[in-house]
Amino acid sequence: MTIQVGDTLPSINLMTMTAEGPKPVSIPDLSSGKKIVLFAVPGAFTPTCHIQHLPGFLEKNKEIRDMDVDLIACIAVNDPFVMNAWGKDRNVGEDVMMLSDGNGEFTAAIGLEMDGSGFGLGTRSLRYSMIIDDGVVSSLNVETGPGLDVSSAETILEQL
């Protein structure tokens, strides 16, 4: 079942890279008492993700945060080392938290997985963005095909 507006996010650990190495973190813990923007990409370094989706959230970071957003996070079904390398490559710094759903457990739990095996990617996440208020989804934008149409930083700004 696909997550819907009004649903609470599942408490499943994701991974993020720290100076000490990979560290588990859950979206509910990150969003408790906060407003966060979470966007997902099918894969780090893949064309649309690398050239448009992540850069859009970097370009609009200040505008989004000025709308009382406490955290912007990017998630992909990649390991934390790849997400860390991608974040460094795109110079995300503290602007976007890079989250790894390496086993795809979170993605499957919210029903937003896709079969990328035709491209040699295996099971990945659909491209989406959401606004989360205190652990509850208040806005959800899921792409229905390839490309970046409804899950962009601009769409999130309109919804905030």
C-alpha positions in Angstrom: 0.0 0.0 0.0 1.3 3.4 -1.0 1.7 6.0 1.7 -0.8 8.8 1.6 -1.2 12.4 2.8 -2.1 12.1 6.5 -0.1 8.9 7.1 2.6 8.7 9.7 6.0 7.5 8.3 7.2 4.1 9.4 9.9 3.9 11.9 12.6 2.1 9.8 16.2 3.0 10.1 18.0 4.6 7.2 21.8 5.3 7.2 23.7 8.6 6.9 27.5 9.1 6.9 29.2 10.7 9.8 32.8 11.4 10.6 32.8 8.1 12.5 31.2 6.2 9.6 27.7 5.1 8.7 25.1 5.9 11.4 21.5 4.7 11.6 18.7 7.3 11.6 15.0 7.2 11.3 12.8 9.8 9.5 10.4 9.8 12.5 13.3 10.7 14.8 14.5 13.4 12.4 11.0 14.9 12.0 9.7 14.8 15.6 8.4 18.2 16.3 9.8 19.5 13.0 8.9 20.2 9.4 11.1 18.4 6.9 11.2 18.0 3.1 12.2 14.6 1.9 12.8 13.8 -1.7 13.8 10.5 -3.3 15.7 9.6 -6.4 16.1 6.3 -8.2 19.8 6.5 -7.9 22.8 8.6 -7.0 24.7 9.9 -10.0 21.9 8.9 -12.4 21.3 11.6 -15.0 18.0 13.3 -13.9 18.9 12.9 -10.2 22.4 14.2 -10.6 21.7 17.0 -13.1 18.3 18.3 -12.1 16.7 16.9 -8.9 19.4 17.2 -6.3 20.7 20.5 -7.8 17.2 22.0 -7.7 17.0 21.4 -3.9 20.5 22.9 -3.5 19.5 26.0 -5.6 16.2 26.5 -3.7 17.6 25.5 -0.3 17.4 29.0 1.3 13.9 29.7 -0.1 12.7 26.4 1.3 14.3 26.8 4.7 12.8 30.3 4.9 9.4 28.6 4.8 10.0 27.2 8.3 11.5 23.9 7.0 14.0 22.5 9.6 15.6 19.9 7.3 15.9 18.9 3.7 16.9 15.3 3.0 17.5 13.2 -0.1 17.0 9.4 0.0 17.9 6.7 -2.4 18.2 2.9 -2.5 22.0 3.2 -2.5 24.6 2.4 0.2 25.7 5.2 2.6 29.1 5.3 1.0 27.7 6.1 -2.4 25.3 8.7 -1.0 28.2 10.3 0.9 30.3 10.4 -2.3 27.4 11.9 -4.2 26.9 14.5 -1.6 30.5 15.5 -1.7 30.5 15.5 -5.5 27.5 17.9 -5.5 28.9 20.0 -2.5 25.7 19.5 -0.5 27.4 20.4 2.8 24.8 20.9 5.5 22.1 22.0 2.9 20.8 18.5 2.2 21.1 15.4 4.4 22.0 12.4 2.3 20.1 9.3 3.5 20.7 5.7 2.4 17.9 3.1 2.2 20.5 0.5 1.1 18.1 -2.5 1.5 15.1 -0.6 0.2 13.2 -1.4 3.4 11.8 2.2 3.9 11.0 2.5 0.2 9.0 -0.8 0.3 7.3 0.1 3.6 5.9 3.3 2.0 5.0 1.5 -1.2 7.1 3.7 -3.5 9.5 1.1 -5.0 10.1 0.6 -8.7 11.6 -2.2 -10.7 14.7 -0.8 -12.4 16.0 -4.2 -13.4 15.5 -3.4 -17.1 18.3 -0.8 -16.6 20.5 -3.0 -14.4 19.4 -1.1 -11.3 17.3 -3.7 -9.5 14.6 -2.5 -7.1 14.9 1.2 -6.5 12.7 4.1 -5.3 10.3 6.0 -7.4 11.1 9.7 -7.7 9.1 11.7 -5.2 9.1 14.6 -2.8 7.1 15.1 0.4 6.6 17.5 3.2 6.5 15.9 6.6 5.1 17.7 9.6 6.0 16.1 12.9 6.3 12.6 11.3 3.1 12.9 9.3 3.0 13.3 5.5 1.3 16.6 4.6 2.2 16.7 0.9 3.2 13.9 -1.5 4.4 14.3 -5.1 5.1 11.1 -6.9 6.4 11.0 -10.5 4.4 8.7 -12.8 7.1 8.4 -15.4 10.7 9.3 -16.1 11.7 12.9 -15.7 11.2 15.6 -13.2 7.7 17.0 -13.4 5.9 17.0 -10.0 8.6 16.3 -7.4 10.9 19.3 -7.9 12.0 21.9 -5.4 9.8 24.4 -7.2 6.7 22.2 -6.5 7.7 22.0 -2.8 8.0 25.7 -2.6 4.5 26.2 -4.0 3.2 23.7 -1.4 4.9 25.3 1.5 
